[in-house]
Amino acid sequence: MYGGIVSNTAAANTIVDFSVRGEPGLRTRLCNVVASYSAVPAGGSLVAKGLRSDRVYQFDIVLAGPTFIPSDEYGLGFDVGEDVEITLAAGGAAVVGKVSLVVWRSADVT
C-alpha cells in the first residue's frame, strides 16, 4: 500500500474541487478526510464521487472549523483504477473552504 496527503483550498465563496487519479490494478481509498470552513457555511457539503462507478459519498457540513468525515478503518473506498472527484460546496460570502485527506492505494479487492 502507498499513498499521500492531499490538501486543497479556494477563495471565499468558491467551491473546492479536485480529483484523485486512480491507478490500474489498485483500489483508491480516501482516509482521514477533514473539511473545514472559516465561518458557518450556508449549505456546506462535501461530495466524493467515483468517476466510473455510481459510488458517491455525500456529507452535510453545518459548522465552522474542521469537520472529520466518518469512515470505517479502510476509508472511503472506490473501484480499482477509478478516478475520484472531491467537491466541497462554496460556503457563502467571505467563507473559505478547505479539504485535507490521505489517499491510499492498495492491491486488495475488498
C-alpha positions in Angstrom: 0.0 0.0 0.0 1.1 3.5 -0.5 -0.5 7.0 -0.5 0.0 10.6 0.2 -1.6 13.7 1.7 -3.7 15.9 -0.4 -4.9 19.3 0.6 -6.8 22.0 -1.3 -8.5 25.3 -0.7 -10.2 28.0 -2.7 -11.1 31.7 -2.5 -14.1 32.9 -0.4 -17.5 31.7 -1.7 -15.9 29.3 -4.2 -16.1 25.5 -4.4 -13.1 23.4 -3.7 -12.9 20.9 -6.5 -10.1 18.5 -7.3 -9.5 14.9 -8.5 -7.5 12.0 -7.3 -6.3 9.8 -10.1 -6.8 6.1 -10.0 -4.0 3.7 -10.8 -4.5 0.5 -12.8 -4.8 -2.6 -10.6 -5.1 -0.6 -7.3 -8.1 0.4 -5.2 -8.3 4.0 -4.2 -9.3 4.9 -0.6 -9.7 8.3 0.9 -8.8 8.3 4.6 -8.7 10.8 7.4 -10.8 13.2 5.4 -11.2 16.7 7.0 -13.3 19.5 5.6 -13.4 23.0 7.1 -15.0 26.3 6.6 -13.7 29.6 8.0 -17.2 30.6 9.2 -20.6 28.8 9.5 -21.3 27.8 5.9 -24.6 28.4 4.0 -25.4 24.9 2.7 -22.0 23.3 3.3 -21.4 19.9 1.9 -18.6 17.5 0.8 -19.1 15.0 -2.0 -16.6 12.3 -3.1 -17.7 10.6 -6.3 -16.2 7.8 -8.3 -16.0 8.9 -12.0 -16.5 5.5 -13.4 -18.9 3.8 -10.9 -22.0 5.0 -9.2 -20.3 5.2 -5.8 -21.0 8.6 -4.1 -20.3 9.7 -0.6 -22.1 12.9 0.5 -21.8 14.7 3.8 -23.5 17.9 5.1 -21.3 20.3 7.0 -23.1 22.8 9.2 -20.3 24.2 11.5 -17.3 26.4 11.1 -13.9 24.8 11.7 -12.8 21.3 11.0 -15.3 18.5 10.3 -13.9 15.0 10.4 -15.7 12.8 7.8 -16.6 9.4 9.2 -15.5 6.1 7.6 -14.6 2.6 8.5 -10.9 1.7 9.1 -10.4 1.3 5.4 -11.6 4.8 4.5 -14.0 5.7 1.7 -13.4 3.1 -0.9 -13.7 3.2 -4.7 -13.3 0.8 -7.6 -9.9 -0.5 -8.8 -8.3 2.1 -11.0 -11.1 4.6 -10.5 -10.5 8.4 -10.6 -12.3 10.2 -7.7 -13.7 13.8 -7.7 -13.9 15.6 -4.4 -16.1 18.7 -4.1 -16.6 21.0 -1.1 -19.5 23.4 -1.7 -19.0 27.1 -1.6 -19.7 28.2 1.9 -21.2 31.7 1.2 -19.9 35.2 1.2 -16.5 35.6 2.9 -16.4 31.9 3.8 -13.3 30.0 2.8 -13.4 26.2 2.4 -10.6 23.6 2.8 -10.2 19.9 2.3 -7.4 17.6 3.5 -7.2 13.9 3.2 -4.9 10.9 2.8 -5.0 8.9 -0.4 -4.2 5.1 0.0 -3.9 2.8 -2.9 -3.8 -1.0 -2.4 -4.0 -4.1 -4.5 -6.7 -5.7 -2.3 -10.2 -6.2 -3.8 -12.4 -5.6 -0.7 
